[in-house]
Amino acid sequence: MSKKNNKLQPETAPAQAPQPSPEPQQPARQPVSKAQIWTFWGAVAAALVSARVLDAALPSVPERVIERWIMVAFAAFLGVFLIKLK
Protein backbone atom coordinates (compact mmCIF):
# COMPACT_ATOMS: atom_id res chain seq x y z
CA MET A 1 0.00 0.00 0.00
CA SER A 2 1.08 3.51 -0.57
CA LYS A 3 1.75 5.89 2.23
CA LYS A 4 -0.31 9.02 2.43
CA ASN A 5 0.72 12.27 3.95
CA ASN A 6 -1.72 12.63 6.79
CA LYS A 7 -0.30 15.69 8.50
CA LEU A 8 -2.95 17.73 10.15
CA GLN A 9 -2.89 21.30 9.05
CA PRO A 10 -4.92 23.83 10.94
CA GLU A 11 -7.56 25.36 8.77
CA THR A 12 -7.41 29.08 8.72
CA ALA A 13 -10.38 30.80 7.28
CA PRO A 14 -9.50 34.10 5.72
CA ALA A 15 -11.18 36.97 7.51
CA GLN A 16 -11.77 38.83 4.27
CA ALA A 17 -11.31 37.82 0.71
CA PRO A 18 -8.50 39.80 -0.93
CA GLN A 19 -9.94 42.62 -2.94
CA PRO A 20 -8.44 43.35 -6.33
CA SER A 21 -6.58 46.61 -6.41
CA PRO A 22 -8.27 49.24 -8.53
CA GLU A 23 -6.64 49.59 -11.92
CA PRO A 24 -5.15 52.99 -12.65
CA GLN A 25 -7.37 55.08 -14.84
CA GLN A 26 -5.96 55.68 -18.28
CA PRO A 27 -6.39 59.18 -19.62
CA ALA A 28 -9.11 59.49 -22.19
CA ARG A 29 -7.64 59.45 -25.69
CA GLN A 30 -8.89 61.71 -28.36
CA PRO A 31 -9.76 59.96 -31.60
CA VAL A 32 -7.40 60.59 -34.47
CA SER A 33 -8.98 62.67 -37.18
CA LYS A 34 -8.97 61.75 -40.84
CA ALA A 35 -6.93 64.88 -41.57
CA GLN A 36 -4.13 63.60 -39.34
CA ILE A 37 -4.19 60.22 -41.06
CA TRP A 38 -4.09 61.85 -44.50
CA THR A 39 -1.26 64.13 -43.38
CA PHE A 40 0.85 61.20 -42.23
CA TRP A 41 0.32 59.10 -45.36
CA GLY A 42 0.77 62.20 -47.54
CA ALA A 43 4.18 62.73 -45.96
CA VAL A 44 5.09 59.08 -46.59
CA ALA A 45 4.05 59.44 -50.23
CA ALA A 46 5.93 62.76 -50.53
CA ALA A 47 9.09 61.13 -49.18
CA LEU A 48 8.79 58.31 -51.69
CA VAL A 49 8.11 60.60 -54.63
CA SER A 50 10.86 63.04 -53.69
CA ALA A 51 13.36 60.18 -53.38
CA ARG A 52 12.49 58.99 -56.89
CA VAL A 53 12.64 62.52 -58.32
CA LEU A 54 15.96 63.33 -56.66
CA ASP A 55 17.42 60.01 -57.82
CA ALA A 56 16.43 60.77 -61.42
CA ALA A 57 17.40 64.45 -61.28
CA LEU A 58 20.78 63.95 -59.62
CA PRO A 59 22.39 60.88 -61.21
CA SER A 60 25.88 61.81 -59.96
CA VAL A 61 24.77 61.85 -56.29
CA PRO A 62 24.94 58.41 -54.63
CA GLU A 63 21.63 56.88 -53.68
CA ARG A 64 22.66 56.54 -50.03
CA VAL A 65 23.14 60.32 -49.77
CA ILE A 66 19.68 61.00 -51.20
CA GLU A 67 18.24 58.42 -48.84
CA ARG A 68 19.84 60.21 -45.88
CA TRP A 69 18.41 63.55 -46.99
CA ILE A 70 14.94 62.08 -47.28
CA MET A 71 15.17 60.28 -43.93
CA VAL A 72 16.37 63.43 -42.13
CA ALA A 73 13.45 65.39 -43.56
CA PHE A 74 11.00 62.59 -42.70
CA ALA A 75 12.37 62.34 -39.15
CA ALA A 76 11.87 66.07 -38.71
CA PHE A 77 8.32 65.73 -39.98
CA LEU A 78 7.62 62.84 -37.59
CA GLY A 79 8.99 64.81 -34.66
CA VAL A 80 6.71 67.76 -35.37
CA PHE A 81 3.77 65.50 -36.22
CA LEU A 82 4.03 63.53 -32.97
CA ILE A 83 4.41 66.67 -30.87
CA LYS A 84 1.28 68.12 -32.47
CA LEU A 85 -0.55 64.81 -32.07
CA LYS A 86 0.10 64.77 -28.35
QUIBELPE-V752510 format. One line per field, one symbol per residue. ss: DSSP state (a for helix, b for strand, c for the rest). phi: phi as a letter, one per 20 degrees, with the letter a starting at -180 (. if undefined). A space follows every 10 residues. Layout:
BEGIN
ss: ???
phi: ???
END
This chain:
BEGIN
ss: cccccccccc cccccccccc cccccccccc cccaaaaaaa aaaaaaaaaa aaaaaaaccc ccaaaaaaaa aaaaaaaaaa aaaaac
phi: .eededfedf edeffcffef fffffeffee feefffffff ffffffffff ffffffecfe efffffffff ffffffgfgf ffffff
END
